Amino acid sequence: MKKLIALILVLVCVLTAAGCNTQETASNPAVVPEDFAFALTWNCYGISSYDSQTGKLVKTTDATTPDDYVTYYQLTDQDKEYIYNLIAPLDVNSYPEVYDPQNGMSKPSMTLILTVYGNGTQKTIKAENIALSFISEDEKGQAFLSVCEAICNRLTATEEWKALPDYEMVYE
């Protein structure tokens, strides 16, 4: 009987400790995996993109000279931690590869493609030809859109992005 009680206590302690280690809070952010990286395509028709592995930041592919709209930006450690802590709560593996965040339709449309690398895995979520809006009535859809929007805002606030020329083509 004592062995059974001891076994139960050990199991309770192990499960409690495991639960404590997986909880993430603002005061205890997730540890960024060594191999964490991401790529995001966004904007009207998916004309903008960033790949953290190469640092390539593209303002638009829809221009007479697309190379004029390409620059390079390496994430700071602070950027990497900020973006990882946005993405981690999404549980990207719970999303299908082709995803509709149920935010309606618009013309022109928006494309969001988020690829996340970490802990030896890769996951891509494609939301193509969705409404040009970061608002969804679906909770999971809103979480995805909010993360993509926050990453876009972080990237477009960089000096590298601001140094690129104005859009040649403007969609309305």
Salt bridges, closest charged atoms under 4 A:
ASP79 OD1 - ARG154 NE 2.82
GLU159 OE2 - LYS162 NZ 3.97
